């Protein structure tokens, strides 16, 4: 999860022995960790790849239901 939905019910996960994880991209700078400049390096690297068209978005494409076949298709799209 990378956003903050108003209500997330994790109860259905409990019977499945599943995990729930939240990602905070700005953890390093927020807490001023020793490796916080690594966040800058990572974002600069991605920005360069986007600028040079080394990566591109699939935002405008709908590849259907999330399943193994469609995930493989999405990962192969480039």
N, C-alpha and C positions, 0 to 999 in steps of 0.2 A: 504494500500500500504506500503510495507516495502523496496522497492528498488527505484531507481531514473531513471525511463525510460526517454529517451531523450525528448519525447513529450507526454503529457497526455492531451487529449481534454476533459474537463469536461462540455463543452457546452451541450451535449446530456442529462446530468443529470439535467440541470436547469428546463426544462419543466416537469420533473418528481418529483420536490420537493425532490430530493435525496441529500444526503450528501457525501462528499469526505473527508476521513480522512487519515492522514499519521502517521505511527508509527515509533518512534525513540527509539529503545531499550536502547540506552546509554544516555538518557536524564539526568538521575540522576547524573552519574559521569561527564558528559560533563559540566553540570551547577553546579556541586558540591552542590546538594541539601542536606538538613539535613538527608534525608533518603537514601543517596546514597549507604550505606553499604547493604541496602536491596537488591540491584541488585546483589551483590556478594552472598548473602545468597540464593537468588532464583536460580542463576546459579549453585551454589554448590549443591543445593538440586536436581536439574535436572541432573547434572553430576553423582551424586550418584545413582539416579534411573536408568540412562542409564547403568552405570557400573554393577548394580545389576540386570539388565534386567527387571526392573519394568516398563519401557517404551521401545517401539521399533518403528522403522521407518516403514512407508509404502512406502518409496521412490521408491522402485523397483516394486511396484504394480500399475496397472492401473485399477481403479474401474469405469471407464467410464465417461460419461457426469456428470457434477455437477447438481444433483437434490436431492430431499429429500430422496429418497430411497437409492441412492448411498452414500450420506453423513451419513446416519444411518449405512450402512454397514461399511464405513471407521471408524466411531467412535467405532463400536463394535469390530473391528479387534484388537486383542491383544494376 
